[in-house]
Amino acid sequence: MHVTTPPPLAGRRVPGAPVVLPLRLAEARWRIFPPADDELGPALYDQIDRYLGDLVVNYGRAYRPEVLRDARPVSFAAMAAQIVGDGPSVDLVVLAHAKPDVDPRLSAGCLLTETLPGAPVAFAVSEQGRVAMFTALRVASAYAASEPFARVLVMAFDQRAVPWQVAEREAVPGIDAAVALVFDRVPPGDPGGVLLWQHNGVAPDAVGDRLAADLAELAGRTNPTCPVRVLAGPGVPPDALPPSLDRSDAVSWAGPMATSVWPAAATGAGPLVLVEYDDRFGYLSLCRLDLPDAA
């Protein structure tokens, strides 16, 4: 058993200022999964129906079992097993998702703790909408700085089935997808660290100004001879993209939420800036990281 304490409180921060995370991206993987091939069978469907039905009724929502049967979603644990496999060896696993796993039979965190070398500590981050991966990265960095964790795995999951009633403007994932990022801890102040901006309470009509200010500050921190890719997620309003950002760089993957534009971390090389916004929570996040050279 690993016994730990909460990470130390960060020093006083200037609102809106970026944070340098002592992490360097070492490896990235991502995958979109087709509907699950295996049929759960009537008995298991009935058990899941009772479990999920009991949960959602407490929130005043209607359970829709037909959605689960029609979508045949892939569980978080199955996605984790296929994309991560037997490695790499890590000390900490942080999972991010915008919607909970509809298959409660096996926890992805427990699976990775049991199968990955090193028996890593694992926990999850949710209730962050489209910016869940950005928050998971900040939390992973805080724990890596307070514990002897040399390598961390941060994963995001999307699952196409949401078999309960959702609010009218509440977005839901349209795909089964997973992203896995492995980071090495670096000394504080290392130029290879990740640069992270996180804002809350940002109204949709204020995203453009806030984004322009952050990108201007980023430009001042970037070597002008080194080109930087900037990718905006599907949650960023199209009219919020500043003129300096090439519209062709505004990528919208088919139906993601937590995975957002993070698959881009598995392609290309050099500096990459990812931007995402969740209008339900008013969260705007930007992340600059250096992609590892292809092997």
Secondary structure, DSSP 4 states (H G I P E B T S, - for coil): -----PPPPPPP--TT--EEESEEEEEEEEEEEPPP-S---HHHHHHHHHHHHHHHHTTT--B-HHHHHHH-PPPHHHHHHHHHTT----SEEEEEESS--S-TTS-HHHHHHHHSTT--EEEEE-S-GGGHHHHHHHHHHHHHHHTT--EEEEEEEE-S---B---TT-----SEEEEEEEEEE--TT-TTSEEEEEE-S--GGGHHHHHHHHHHHHHHTS-TTS--EEEE-TTS-GGGS-TTS-GGG----SS-SSSTTGGGGGSS-EEEEEEEEETTTTEEEEEEEEEPPP-
